């Protein structure tokens, strides 16, 4: 009997543009990823999105579930006697009740390390958006401001040079290390606070948490979300930052006390922030950071480079095949 595989929220991995086929990519570049490897393993059903009230109807009878952000709480797992495997299509596994899965004999795996290059690149896309105002200047040119300008050059906001500035990093995992190396290549001094010290291959100064907040011109967060790091960036730490400092978060939204950050930006106590993650995703229309000045927000897509999604898809299929062969890898429960 074939394995019944259900993917609960596949859209972000294989987004479709309405009316257009998935691009094949330029020569030598990958096209959009597909679910072909899973179709070769069993009977596959892919849902773009699954709401809380739809989960049970869709997963009944499945032995294999894959989810990205659709929660699988204890009450759902308890009602699925045939379930043997949950593959989380991400690194974070907080969407699955791991103790419940363990009690039910369900193996849970994740996908580590697939998006390090993409996220590190996005960190500097956000940082350069704050320092060079590329989008604002492009918009101004297309709105006719350069055509009407009496000078050969103009700026909207001060352009800041990164060389010589201090880059502070909280967390020295794979992404934090990549960010450190890129920052060093741009001529920045690198400070790191992390529970674990390791050789990053570039000059680095290891400092306390207080020091990394107080001394950084740019502070980038790359630590996991735990009870200890929840609201790591609170009003007191924001108050300790330089008034010229920039804050970048591509890790987890709840690392930041967002009302405190909104208040700090509204009072111009730091120079700006750029975030790819929020505590509530998608945000509500009245979310405090949406109206905060000098705050750039992208929709949690730092991970979503096409190449990274290909790696994720390949690793997810490898995880499942290894489990079915009795040699599971990347097991979190």
Backbone bond lengths (Angstrom), bond angles and torsions (degrees), N, CA, C in turn:
res aa  C-N    CA-C-N  psi(-1)  N-CA   C-N-CA  omega(-1)  CA-C   N-CA-C  phi
1 X - - - 1.464 - - 1.532 109.14 -
2 X 1.350 118.53 128.55 1.470 119.88 -176.47 1.526 111.59 -68.23
3 X 1.303 114.66 150.79 1.452 119.67 175.03 1.532 109.07 -66.91
4 X 1.323 116.48 136.87 1.460 119.88 174.37 1.520 108.06 -95.69
5 X 1.347 116.47 115.56 1.462 123.64 -175.64 1.519 108.17 -110.64
6 X 1.322 117.22 127.52 1.464 121.97 177.64 1.522 108.90 -122.55
7 X 1.316 115.66 126.82 1.460 122.59 174.99 1.524 107.11 -106.90
8 X 1.319 116.38 119.56 1.464 120.75 -168.43 1.523 114.14 -84.64
9 X 1.316 117.90 -28.13 1.472 119.39 -176.98 1.523 109.97 -149.67
10 X 1.318 115.18 76.52 1.459 120.28 -173.30 1.517 115.02 -88.77
11 X 1.344 117.62 -5.83 1.467 118.42 -169.50 1.524 113.13 -62.59
12 X 1.339 118.25 -43.32 1.457 118.61 -175.20 1.533 112.73 -66.28
13 X 1.327 116.24 -23.88 1.471 119.40 177.25 1.517 112.09 -80.47
14 X 1.316 116.38 -33.91 1.467 120.77 -177.72 1.518 109.16 -131.22
15 X 1.335 118.43 62.45 1.459 120.07 -177.07 1.516 111.42 -65.76
16 X 1.308 115.79 138.72 1.463 121.36 179.33 1.520 108.96 -107.72
17 X 1.341 116.15 137.43 1.463 120.84 173.60 1.516 107.13 -90.62
18 X 1.345 119.11 121.63 1.465 120.96 -176.22 1.524 111.96 -53.70
19 X 1.328 114.69 129.80 1.448 120.68 176.62 1.505 114.90 80.46
20 X 1.345 117.90 0.81 1.453 120.43 -178.91 1.522 110.57 -126.05
21 X 1.332 117.45 139.52 1.469 118.62 174.39 1.513 110.33 -70.48
22 X 1.324 116.83 157.27 1.462 120.64 175.71 1.515 109.21 -61.51
23 X 1.326 119.52 128.76 1.471 121.23 -177.21 1.521 111.43 -66.61
24 X 1.327 114.16 147.93 1.463 119.72 178.24 1.514 112.11 -86.94
25 X 1.329 117.25 -10.27 1.458 119.73 -178.97 1.514 111.44 87.32
26 X 1.319 115.40 164.26 1.452 121.02 175.92 1.531 109.02 -74.56
27 X 1.347 117.01 162.84 1.466 118.43 177.61 1.520 111.07 -53.01
28 X 1.304 115.72 130.22 1.449 121.41 -179.95 1.515 114.02 85.05
29 X 1.347 118.03 -4.34 1.452 121.70 179.10 1.526 109.68 -110.92
30 X 1.323 117.15 149.54 1.465 118.86 179.52 1.516 111.58 -74.34
31 X 1.344 116.28 148.16 1.452 120.45 169.39 1.511 109.35 -81.76
32 X 1.319 116.29 -165.32 1.453 119.89 178.49 1.531 110.18 -68.63
33 X 1.331 118.35 142.87 1.470 120.19 177.57 1.522 111.04 -68.05
34 X 1.319 115.57 159.51 1.468 120.80 179.56 1.522 109.09 -134.76
35 X 1.321 115.26 171.37 1.465 122.06 -179.75 1.528 112.10 -94.89
36 X 1.344 117.54 17.36 1.464 120.80 -173.97 1.522 112.40 -57.07
37 X 1.336 117.66 -38.87 1.467 120.09 -177.20 1.524 110.86 -63.07
38 X 1.323 118.13 -32.43 1.461 121.21 179.57 1.527 111.20 -78.13
39 X 1.330 116.71 -33.97 1.473 119.80 176.25 1.517 110.66 -62.57
40 X 1.341 116.15 -29.83 1.464 119.40 179.28 1.521 111.84 -74.44
41 X 1.336 117.51 -16.58 1.460 120.94 -177.39 1.514 112.60 -91.58
42 X 1.337 116.89 -35.74 1.463 118.40 -176.06 1.511 112.56 -168.25
43 X 1.324 114.98 -166.76 1.462 122.16 179.84 1.529 108.15 -80.19
44 X 1.322 116.90 111.25 1.457 122.09 -168.46 1.519 112.29 -106.38
45 X 1.331 115.77 134.22 1.460 122.48 169.81 1.523 107.59 -126.87
46 X 1.337 116.03 127.36 1.468 121.35 -179.01 1.522 108.95 -117.53
47 X 1.321 115.61 125.03 1.460 121.40 173.46 1.526 108.27 -107.78
48 X 1.326 116.17 136.99 1.467 118.99 176.81 1.521 110.75 -62.95
49 X 1.339 115.82 -45.98 1.467 121.93 -178.45 1.515 107.96 -146.59
50 X 1.323 115.98 152.24 1.465 120.93 178.03 1.524 108.53 -136.90
51 X 1.322 116.42 118.97 1.449 120.99 177.53 1.515 111.06 -79.96
52 X 1.341 117.36 164.84 1.476 120.62 -177.46 1.513 113.47 -56.32
53 X 1.329 117.84 -36.43 1.456 120.46 -178.64 1.512 114.18 -79.32
54 X 1.331 116.98 -5.78 1.469 120.58 -177.47 1.519 113.35 -102.26
55 X 1.316 117.73 -11.40 1.466 120.69 -170.28 1.520 111.79 -59.45
56 X 1.334 118.18 -52.86 1.462 120.31 -173.04 1.517 111.92 -61.17
57 X 1.330 117.35 -42.64 1.465 119.73 -179.98 1.515 111.76 -62.13
58 X 1.311 116.40 -31.87 1.464 119.83 -175.04 1.525 113.79 -86.61
59 X 1.316 117.19 -25.64 1.470 118.75 -173.60 1.521 113.47 -101.86
60 X 1.319 118.81 -9.60 1.466 120.35 -179.31 1.523 110.92 -56.42
61 X 1.299 116.38 129.04 1.465 121.69 178.35 1.509 114.02 87.25
62 X 1.331 118.19 -5.65 1.465 120.43 -179.14 1.525 110.14 -81.30
63 X 1.310 116.23 139.25 1.466 120.59 173.58 1.520 111.66 -97.64
64 X 1.344 115.59 -17.97 1.462 121.47 -177.74 1.519 108.84 -132.91
65 X 1.323 116.98 124.99 1.465 122.20 176.69 1.515 109.19 -120.68
66 X 1.324 115.28 141.11 1.452 120.82 170.86 1.517 108.50 -124.32
67 X 1.330 115.54 133.45 1.457 120.74 -178.22 1.513 109.57 -140.86
68 X 1.308 115.01 149.15 1.454 120.30 172.43 1.522 109.45 -104.73
69 X 1.336 116.80 -65.91 1.459 120.32 -179.30 1.530 113.04 -120.27
70 X 1.322 118.61 -2.28 1.459 120.22 178.34 1.528 109.23 -74.36
71 X 1.339 118.57 119.81 1.467 120.20 -176.13 1.525 112.52 -66.97
72 X 1.332 115.00 143.58 1.465 122.47 172.55 1.531 106.92 -124.11
73 X 1.349 116.32 84.77 1.464 120.71 -177.27 1.522 112.04 -78.21
74 X 1.312 115.51 176.76 1.467 121.33 -175.63 1.519 112.14 -59.77
75 X 1.351 118.37 -40.82 1.467 119.75 -176.37 1.514 111.94 -66.32
76 X 1.336 117.66 -31.73 1.466 120.40 176.40 1.521 109.83 -71.92
77 X 1.315 117.71 -47.89 1.469 120.87 -179.09 1.525 110.93 -59.34
78 X 1.323 117.13 -38.01 1.470 121.40 -178.51 1.518 112.56 -64.45
79 X 1.345 117.26 -24.26 1.462 121.34 -177.15 1.526 113.08 -93.78
80 X 1.329 117.27 10.60 1.459 120.62 -175.42 1.530 110.66 -122.99
81 X 1.325 117.77 78.21 1.471 120.57 -176.08 1.518 113.90 -64.88
82 X 1.326 117.77 -23.86 1.468 120.13 -179.14 1.525 113.19 -86.38
83 X 1.335 117.18 -9.92 1.456 120.67 -175.88 1.529 111.08 -68.78
84 X 1.324 116.16 131.25 1.459 121.94 179.68 1.529 113.10 -123.62
85 X 1.326 116.57 -18.73 1.468 118.93 -170.79 1.519 109.94 -150.91
86 X 1.346 115.94 134.44 1.460 122.82 170.73 1.522 107.46 -123.09
87 X 1.303 116.47 120.72 1.454 121.37 175.07 1.517 109.28 -105.04
88 X 1.323 116.48 116.05 1.464 120.30 177.08 1.527 107.86 -85.57
89 X 1.326 116.09 125.06 1.461 121.51 -176.57 1.531 110.96 -87.42
90 X 1.313 115.28 49.50 1.458 123.04 -177.59 1.521 107.19 -168.01
91 X 1.321 115.91 177.28 1.463 120.04 175.99 1.523 111.20 -84.40
92 X 1.336 116.87 -45.73 1.460 121.11 179.04 1.519 111.81 -71.74
93 X 1.328 116.51 140.16 1.472 120.60 -174.73 1.522 112.26 -121.10
94 X 1.332 116.84 21.40 1.462 119.39 -177.21 1.522 112.73 -69.92
95 X 1.344 118.58 -9.26 1.471 120.73 178.57 1.530 112.01 -77.76
96 X 1.330 117.64 -11.48 1.467 121.79 -177.86 1.527 108.60 -112.70
97 X 1.343 116.01 134.98 1.469 119.92 173.11 1.530 106.91 -76.67
98 X 1.318 115.94 96.58 1.467 120.49 -173.62 1.531 113.09 -64.88
99 X 1.337 119.89 -42.69 1.473 117.92 176.77 1.524 112.46 -60.15
100 X 1.335 117.54 -39.09 1.466 120.12 178.73 1.520 110.94 -65.21
101 X 1.323 116.65 -40.45 1.468 120.04 177.62 1.524 110.44 -63.31
102 X 1.328 116.10 -42.78 1.463 120.35 179.48 1.526 110.46 -61.65
103 X 1.321 116.83 -45.10 1.467 120.83 -179.42 1.521 111.66 -63.44
104 X 1.336 116.06 -31.04 1.469 120.27 -179.03 1.520 112.57 -87.81
105 X 1.323 118.00 0.50 1.458 120.78 -179.20 1.514 113.59 72.98
106 X 1.349 116.91 26.62 1.465 122.08 -178.75 1.528 108.74 -99.48
107 X 1.318 116.38 125.62 1.456 121.76 176.56 1.530 109.69 -79.32
108 X 1.323 116.21 133.83 1.466 121.65 177.67 1.528 108.40 -120.15
109 X 1.331 116.17 130.67 1.463 121.06 177.27 1.529 109.52 -123.98
110 X 1.329 114.58 162.18 1.464 119.45 175.15 1.520 109.70 -132.19
111 X 1.341 115.74 -175.76 1.469 121.29 -177.72 1.523 108.58 -121.91
112 X 1.315 118.83 92.13 1.465 120.06 179.25 1.519 111.87 -83.05
113 X 1.326 115.25 148.48 1.458 120.71 164.42 1.508 117.59 71.98
114 X 1.324 118.87 15.97 1.468 119.24 -174.84 1.522 112.31 -85.00
115 X 1.343 119.00 -23.09 1.464 120.25 -168.67 1.525 113.52 -121.23
116 X 1.325 117.87 17.67 1.460 119.99 -175.44 1.520 112.99 -56.84
117 X 1.317 117.41 -47.03 1.468 120.17 -178.81 1.520 111.04 -65.33
118 X 1.328 116.46 -42.35 1.465 120.43 -178.21 1.521 111.36 -64.40
119 X 1.331 117.12 -43.75 1.469 119.70 -177.96 1.528 110.68 -68.89
120 X 1.329 117.49 -42.45 1.467 119.71 178.07 1.527 110.60 -60.78
121 X 1.308 116.89 -39.41 1.464 120.80 176.48 1.526 110.48 -62.24
122 X 1.330 116.17 -41.02 1.464 120.38 -178.86 1.533 111.15 -66.88
123 X 1.325 116.95 -34.96 1.467 120.08 176.29 1.515 110.24 -53.47
124 X 1.328 115.99 -45.90 1.460 118.64 -176.92 1.524 111.93 -80.65
125 X 1.327 118.17 -23.96 1.469 119.28 169.98 1.526 109.66 -62.12
126 X 1.334 116.76 -43.92 1.460 120.92 177.82 1.528 110.82 -65.33
127 X 1.323 116.23 -45.45 1.455 120.02 -178.22 1.526 111.12 -62.14
128 X 1.324 117.22 -44.21 1.461 120.62 -179.48 1.524 110.99 -68.88
129 X 1.342 117.13 -29.22 1.463 119.00 174.24 1.522 110.53 -63.30
130 X 1.340 116.67 -36.11 1.462 120.60 178.33 1.527 112.50 -75.01
131 X 1.323 117.37 -34.79 1.463 119.95 -172.97 1.531 113.51 -93.31
132 X 1.334 117.98 -28.12 1.465 121.02 -175.49 1.529 114.23 -112.88
133 X 1.338 116.53 -12.87 1.478 121.09 174.47 1.535 111.68 53.51
134 X 1.321 116.61 43.28 1.463 120.63 -174.66 1.520 111.35 -61.50
135 X 1.338 117.71 -45.68 1.464 120.20 -177.90 1.527 111.37 -63.28
136 X 1.351 116.70 -40.63 1.459 119.67 -179.96 1.536 111.16 -65.09
137 X 1.329 116.93 -40.99 1.459 119.50 -179.47 1.529 111.17 -70.29
138 X 1.313 117.39 -38.71 1.467 120.00 175.99 1.525 110.25 -60.90
139 X 1.346 115.78 -45.12 1.463 119.91 179.84 1.525 110.65 -62.06
140 X 1.333 116.43 -41.02 1.457 119.99 -179.78 1.527 111.36 -62.86
141 X 1.330 116.20 -42.41 1.466 119.67 178.71 1.517 110.80 -62.17
142 X 1.332 116.56 -46.61 1.457 119.63 -178.95 1.527 112.70 -69.32
143 X 1.339 116.33 -22.08 1.467 119.90 175.52 1.526 112.53 -83.71
144 X 1.327 117.08 0.75 1.454 120.75 174.39 1.509 115.45 95.14
145 X 1.330 117.89 4.88 1.462 118.90 -176.64 1.523 112.49 -66.93
146 X 1.332 117.53 -34.78 1.468 118.64 179.20 1.530 110.22 -74.03
147 X 1.316 115.73 -38.72 1.465 119.79 176.90 1.525 111.08 -57.66
148 X 1.310 116.06 -38.61 1.467 121.22 -177.35 1.528 113.36 -91.14
149 X 1.341 117.33 0.71 1.461 120.62 -173.46 1.531 110.59 -82.45
150 X 1.335 118.74 134.74 1.470 120.18 177.63 1.523 113.39 -76.07
151 X 1.353 116.94 -9.31 1.461 121.18 -177.11 1.526 110.30 -113.59
152 X 1.336 114.68 162.30 1.467 118.41 -179.31 1.527 112.28 -76.07
153 X 1.368 117.45 -11.64 1.460 120.55 -173.04 1.521 108.94 -150.85
154 X 1.323 116.31 147.22 1.463 120.93 172.16 1.520 108.23 -152.35
155 X 1.310 117.17 163.47 1.462 121.54 178.00 1.517 110.18 -134.01
156 X 1.327 114.84 150.44 1.456 122.67 168.79 1.526 106.83 -110.03
157 X 1.307 117.76 98.36 1.453 120.51 -176.68 1.516 110.97 87.80
158 X 1.320 115.04 152.66 1.458 120.45 -179.19 1.524 110.48 -68.13
159 X 1.315 116.15 136.24 1.470 121.94 174.83 1.529 107.34 -92.88
160 X 1.310 115.66 128.63 1.462 121.88 -173.13 1.517 110.60 -108.60
161 X 1.324 116.80 132.01 1.461 122.12 176.18 1.525 109.05 -86.75
162 X 1.331 117.33 132.34 1.466 121.20 -177.03 1.521 112.86 -82.17
163 X 1.318 118.22 -28.70 1.466 120.56 -179.74 1.520 109.15 -57.90
164 X 1.330 115.13 130.95 1.446 120.71 179.93 1.515 114.48 89.99
165 X 1.329 116.63 -10.98 1.458 119.88 177.93 1.528 109.78 -83.61
166 X 1.337 115.51 163.10 1.464 121.38 -178.87 1.521 109.90 -100.38
167 X 1.327 115.44 122.05 1.466 122.71 177.50 1.517 108.53 -100.29
168 X 1.320 116.93 115.81 1.456 121.56 175.77 1.507 110.68 -100.11
169 X 1.325 116.36 137.28 1.464 122.30 -177.51 1.515 108.26 -128.20
170 X 1.319 116.29 129.30 1.461 121.32 174.41 1.521 107.29 -104.97
171 X 1.340 116.13 109.40 1.463 121.04 -177.70 1.510 111.18 106.52
172 X 1.339 116.91 122.71 1.468 121.48 -176.01 1.521 111.70 -115.73
173 X 1.332 116.33 38.43 1.460 120.00 172.11 1.518 110.34 -75.65
174 X 1.323 116.39 -162.36 1.465 121.14 -175.32 1.522 111.69 -57.55
175 X 1.331 117.51 -47.79 1.465 119.74 -176.43 1.520 110.46 -70.31
176 X 1.333 117.23 -43.71 1.456 119.81 177.69 1.521 112.19 -57.25
177 X 1.331 116.60 -39.62 1.465 119.92 178.28 1.518 111.54 -65.05
178 X 1.320 116.45 -41.80 1.474 119.80 179.02 1.522 110.78 -63.63
179 X 1.335 116.06 -42.33 1.460 120.09 178.99 1.525 110.24 -62.44
180 X 1.323 116.89 -40.21 1.471 120.30 178.03 1.527 110.81 -60.03
181 X 1.322 117.28 -43.79 1.466 119.95 -177.62 1.530 111.30 -67.41
182 X 1.329 116.93 -39.82 1.471 119.40 178.41 1.524 109.98 -66.82
183 X 1.337 116.25 -43.42 1.461 119.12 178.32 1.515 112.11 -58.77
184 X 1.329 116.15 -43.46 1.468 120.41 178.01 1.526 110.26 -61.55
185 X 1.330 117.46 -41.24 1.465 120.69 179.96 1.531 111.44 -62.90
186 X 1.339 116.73 -26.75 1.463 120.97 178.21 1.528 112.20 -87.10
187 X 1.328 116.35 3.18 1.447 119.99 177.14 1.508 114.79 88.29
188 X 1.319 117.13 18.68 1.459 121.07 -179.46 1.519 111.08 -91.32
189 X 1.317 116.69 148.87 1.458 121.68 170.29 1.520 107.45 -82.00
190 X 1.320 117.42 133.70 1.466 121.65 -173.20 1.528 110.43 -107.62
191 X 1.331 115.25 123.40 1.462 122.92 171.03 1.514 108.03 -111.57
192 X 1.321 117.68 141.45 1.461 120.58 178.76 1.521 109.93 -135.27
193 X 1.330 114.65 136.93 1.461 120.46 166.10 1.526 107.17 -116.58
194 X 1.332 116.29 126.70 1.460 121.16 -179.88 1.518 108.75 -158.89
195 X 1.325 115.23 152.90 1.465 118.85 175.93 1.518 111.53 -67.86
196 X 1.332 116.59 -27.72 1.465 121.45 -176.70 1.519 109.71 -117.45
197 X 1.318 117.22 129.85 1.453 121.30 176.78 1.517 109.75 -99.23
198 X 1.309 115.67 138.33 1.471 120.46 179.07 1.519 108.46 -149.43
199 X 1.303 115.52 162.42 1.463 121.11 178.52 1.527 108.28 -77.95
200 X 1.324 116.76 117.44 1.460 120.70 -178.79 1.521 112.81 -93.93
201 X 1.307 117.23 -3.61 1.457 119.78 178.55 1.518 113.79 82.38
202 X 1.346 117.96 1.18 1.462 122.16 176.85 1.527 107.47 -137.09
203 X 1.336 118.18 156.90 1.461 119.67 177.87 1.528 111.00 -58.24
204 X 1.319 116.17 129.57 1.459 121.74 -174.21 1.519 108.49 -142.26
205 X 1.332 116.48 141.93 1.453 120.90 173.65 1.522 107.95 -114.24
206 X 1.331 116.34 120.29 1.463 122.02 -179.65 1.530 108.17 -87.55
207 X 1.333 116.23 127.03 1.461 120.34 -172.55 1.523 110.01 -133.63
208 X 1.320 115.84 169.80 1.467 121.09 176.53 1.530 110.22 -74.54
209 X 1.327 116.56 167.72 1.458 120.41 177.76 1.518 110.71 -60.62
210 X 1.318 117.20 -44.50 1.464 119.95 179.47 1.520 111.01 -60.19
211 X 1.332 116.57 -41.97 1.466 119.90 -178.22 1.519 112.43 -66.11
212 X 1.335 117.47 -38.70 1.461 118.39 -177.40 1.527 110.75 -67.25
213 X 1.338 117.04 -32.76 1.464 119.47 175.58 1.525 111.17 -72.93
214 X 1.305 117.06 -41.31 1.467 120.89 -173.63 1.526 112.82 -74.81
215 X 1.333 117.85 -31.52 1.466 120.44 -169.50 1.525 113.90 -102.18
216 X 1.322 118.85 -12.02 1.462 120.95 -172.63 1.531 112.11 -80.88
217 X 1.330 115.14 137.55 1.466 120.93 166.92 1.525 109.88 -83.02
218 X 1.319 115.20 -33.21 1.467 122.45 174.45 1.517 106.74 -130.31
219 X 1.328 117.07 128.44 1.464 121.19 179.30 1.520 108.67 -119.30
220 X 1.344 116.83 121.58 1.464 122.08 -176.79 1.527 109.76 -119.10
221 X 1.332 116.51 130.23 1.461 121.82 -174.85 1.524 110.85 -95.63
222 X 1.341 116.23 128.60 1.466 121.59 -179.90 1.523 111.39 -142.77
223 X 1.318 116.72 35.32 1.463 121.18 -179.67 1.527 109.66 -107.37
224 X 1.338 117.65 158.14 1.468 120.05 177.50 1.522 110.72 -72.10
225 X 1.321 115.62 160.70 1.464 121.42 174.76 1.524 108.73 -88.62
226 X 1.321 116.06 116.83 1.461 122.61 177.86 1.526 107.70 -134.69
227 X 1.308 116.16 176.52 1.465 118.91 175.18 1.528 110.66 -58.03
228 X 1.324 116.69 -34.91 1.456 120.84 -177.92 1.527 112.49 -75.10
229 X 1.335 118.10 -30.61 1.469 119.94 -176.57 1.528 113.00 -97.97
230 X 1.328 117.97 -5.59 1.467 119.92 176.45 1.535 108.84 -58.96
231 X 1.356 115.67 126.28 1.468 121.88 -176.98 1.533 111.47 55.77
232 X 1.314 114.30 36.23 1.467 120.39 172.04 1.534 110.45 -52.06
233 X 1.336 115.44 -41.45 1.465 121.43 177.53 1.522 107.17 -93.19
234 X 1.313 116.57 94.39 1.459 121.44 -179.08 1.524 109.62 -112.54
235 X 1.324 116.33 -175.01 1.464 120.05 -175.90 1.525 111.90 -59.31
236 X 1.327 116.83 -40.62 1.462 119.90 -177.76 1.523 110.93 -65.80
237 X 1.326 117.32 -43.51 1.470 119.01 -179.21 1.526 110.64 -69.97
238 X 1.317 117.39 -37.80 1.462 119.48 176.29 1.533 110.32 -60.90
239 X 1.336 116.36 -38.91 1.464 120.44 179.55 1.529 111.94 -66.51
240 X 1.342 116.73 -23.69 1.459 119.78 -179.34 1.527 113.05 -83.21
241 X 1.330 117.83 -9.70 1.465 120.89 -177.52 1.526 110.88 -79.17
242 X 1.321 115.19 157.20 1.464 120.39 175.85 1.533 109.80 -62.52
243 X 1.311 118.64 146.44 1.473 119.91 176.56 1.524 112.73 -65.11
244 X 1.328 116.61 -18.10 1.470 121.53 178.00 1.530 112.58 -94.58
245 X 1.330 117.55 2.23 1.472 121.06 -172.61 1.520 111.95 -75.86
246 X 1.343 114.12 154.30 1.466 123.40 175.35 1.519 108.55 -119.51
247 X 1.332 116.21 139.76 1.465 122.61 -178.66 1.523 109.11 -114.32
248 X 1.339 116.69 130.41 1.471 122.65 179.43 1.516 108.39 -122.11
249 X 1.348 116.91 132.04 1.470 120.04 175.50 1.518 110.24 -132.97
250 X 1.335 115.33 111.29 1.467 121.37 172.40 1.527 110.15 -118.31
251 X 1.326 117.06 15.82 1.467 120.99 -174.57 1.524 111.07 -96.57
252 X 1.326 117.85 -84.93 1.461 122.91 179.41 1.525 108.37 -140.54
253 X 1.325 116.57 137.12 1.452 121.32 -177.68 1.514 114.82 -56.01
254 X 1.342 118.49 -47.13 1.465 119.28 -175.89 1.523 115.26 -68.91
255 X 1.326 118.68 0.66 1.458 118.91 170.49 1.530 110.80 -63.38
256 X 1.325 115.90 -22.35 1.465 121.39 -175.48 1.521 109.99 -112.44
257 X 1.325 116.54 134.88 1.458 122.19 166.73 1.528 105.87 -75.79
258 X 1.318 116.28 97.54 1.462 120.28 -168.98 1.530 113.63 -67.96
259 X 1.340 120.46 -40.13 1.478 117.58 173.29 1.522 112.51 -58.97
260 X 1.336 117.40 -36.59 1.462 119.81 177.42 1.523 110.75 -66.38
261 X 1.335 117.69 -39.38 1.466 120.16 177.52 1.526 110.49 -65.91
262 X 1.331 117.18 -42.70 1.465 119.67 178.68 1.524 110.59 -59.52
263 X 1.335 116.66 -43.35 1.464 120.66 178.48 1.521 111.02 -62.88
264 X 1.322 117.05 -41.95 1.463 121.71 179.33 1.525 111.18 -61.98
265 X 1.342 117.07 -43.18 1.464 120.55 179.07 1.528 111.06 -69.11
266 X 1.326 116.74 -40.96 1.465 120.14 179.30 1.521 111.97 -62.06
267 X 1.324 116.69 -29.22 1.460 120.98 179.43 1.534 112.86 -97.47
268 X 1.352 115.73 7.75 1.474 121.77 176.78 1.523 112.47 56.15
269 X 1.332 116.41 38.38 1.462 119.26 179.89 1.525 112.03 -88.02
270 X 1.346 119.22 -16.74 1.458 122.70 163.65 1.525 106.84 -129.97
271 X 1.337 116.45 166.52 1.460 120.01 -171.37 1.522 113.52 -81.08
272 X 1.327 118.08 -23.43 1.453 118.46 -179.17 1.508 112.19 170.72
273 X 1.329 115.18 168.97 1.464 122.01 177.87 1.515 108.61 -144.75
274 X 1.322 115.70 151.89 1.461 121.69 175.80 1.522 107.69 -139.94
275 X 1.317 116.08 125.87 1.459 122.08 -170.18 1.520 110.47 -130.67
276 X 1.323 115.66 136.27 1.466 120.54 171.82 1.523 110.91 -106.41
277 X 1.315 117.46 -5.93 1.465 122.35 -176.89 1.521 109.23 -135.58
278 X 1.332 115.60 145.75 1.452 121.89 178.02 1.522 109.07 -131.97
279 X 1.314 116.37 165.30 1.466 120.09 178.81 1.520 111.54 -69.66
280 X 1.324 117.32 -30.57 1.466 122.34 176.38 1.516 107.48 -121.12
281 X 1.332 116.66 122.27 1.461 121.85 -178.03 1.525 110.36 -131.24
282 X 1.343 117.88 122.12 1.456 128.43 -6.14 1.533 111.22 -67.05
283 X 1.333 118.06 157.72 1.462 119.65 -179.48 1.523 111.52 -75.66
284 X 1.316 115.78 155.68 1.459 120.43 173.17 1.526 109.14 -73.00
285 X 1.338 116.33 161.77 1.462 120.64 -176.18 1.528 112.22 -62.77
286 X 1.340 117.26 -27.22 1.470 120.29 -178.89 1.522 112.60 -99.99
287 X 1.324 117.31 19.95 1.461 121.28 -178.17 1.517 109.51 -57.81
288 X 1.340 119.54 131.23 1.464 120.47 -169.84 1.516 114.76 -61.28
289 X 1.326 118.16 -30.44 1.462 119.40 -176.52 1.527 112.51 -78.71
290 X 1.338 117.95 -17.11 1.462 119.81 -178.95 1.524 111.50 -66.48
291 X 1.306 116.95 -27.49 1.465 120.20 -179.64 1.525 112.87 -106.37
292 X 1.327 117.20 3.64 1.466 120.01 -179.62 1.527 110.04 -74.38
293 X 1.325 118.34 141.14 1.467 120.20 179.46 1.528 111.51 -73.67
294 X 1.315 114.77 152.81 1.474 122.31 175.96 1.529 111.38 53.98
295 X 1.308 114.61 41.55 1.475 120.32 179.62 1.524 108.55 -127.92
296 X 1.318 116.32 110.69 1.462 122.91 177.81 1.519 108.45 -94.26
297 X 1.334 116.71 132.41 1.469 120.98 -179.83 1.525 108.39 -131.06
298 X 1.337 116.51 126.75 1.459 121.60 171.65 1.531 108.61 -111.74
299 X 1.350 117.68 154.29 1.465 121.39 -168.51 1.528 115.14 -83.97
300 X 1.335 116.39 61.08 1.465 122.44 176.14 1.537 110.89 49.22
301 X 1.312 115.52 49.83 1.470 119.13 -178.74 1.522 113.31 -122.38
302 X 1.347 116.97 16.97 1.467 118.69 176.74 1.522 111.84 -59.67
303 X 1.322 116.98 -30.36 1.464 122.68 -176.76 1.526 113.16 -79.44
304 X 1.351 118.01 -12.84 1.465 121.86 -157.23 1.517 115.53 -92.95
305 X 1.319 118.72 17.07 1.466 118.88 172.87 1.529 109.64 -54.47
306 X 1.312 116.34 144.48 1.466 120.04 -177.07 1.526 111.24 -56.26
307 X 1.337 115.37 -40.63 1.467 118.78 -179.03 1.527 110.89 -64.36
308 X 1.340 116.05 -39.42 1.466 120.05 179.20 1.521 110.70 -66.16
309 X 1.331 116.99 -38.98 1.465 119.29 178.99 1.526 111.28 -67.25
310 X 1.324 117.06 -34.17 1.474 119.53 173.84 1.521 110.38 -62.24
311 X 1.347 116.72 -45.55 1.463 119.05 178.93 1.517 110.88 -61.42
312 X 1.320 116.33 -43.93 1.461 119.80 179.24 1.524 111.18 -58.09
313 X 1.317 116.50 -47.66 1.462 120.91 -178.63 1.527 110.92 -61.42
314 X 1.338 116.49 -42.72 1.466 119.99 -179.49 1.517 110.80 -65.10
315 X 1.334 116.52 -44.34 1.463 120.31 -179.94 1.521 111.25 -65.79
316 X 1.324 117.60 -37.42 1.468 120.52 178.18 1.520 110.75 -62.99
317 X 1.334 116.88 -42.50 1.466 120.46 178.17 1.528 110.69 -67.63
318 X 1.330 117.10 -39.77 1.463 120.19 177.40 1.526 110.88 -62.92
319 X 1.335 116.74 -41.99 1.463 120.70 177.31 1.521 110.91 -56.66
320 X 1.320 116.03 -47.11 1.466 120.14 -177.02 1.526 110.96 -66.59
321 X 1.326 117.12 -43.86 1.473 119.08 179.66 1.530 110.58 -62.55
322 X 1.326 116.63 -40.96 1.462 119.74 179.27 1.525 110.96 -62.91
323 X 1.315 116.82 -39.87 1.467 120.22 177.07 1.521 110.94 -62.51
324 X 1.330 116.65 -45.49 1.463 120.03 -178.09 1.529 111.98 -67.42
325 X 1.326 116.19 -24.01 1.470 120.57 176.74 1.523 112.22 -86.61
326 X 1.330 116.25 2.16 1.456 120.20 178.78 1.504 115.42 80.26
327 X 1.348 116.39 15.46 1.454 121.50 -179.87 1.543 109.37 -129.89
328 X 1.325 117.93 63.82 1.463 119.87 -173.03 1.519 112.93 -63.27
329 X 1.341 115.91 145.02 1.460 122.85 177.44 1.525 109.28 -126.94
330 X 1.303 116.33 162.73 1.468 123.23 179.96 1.526 111.29 54.09
331 X 1.314 115.65 40.08 1.464 121.82 -177.87 1.526 108.90 -82.60
332 X 1.346 115.82 130.54 1.464 120.80 176.19 1.519 111.12 -110.81
333 X 1.326 117.67 -11.58 1.477 121.97 176.09 1.516 109.54 -160.13
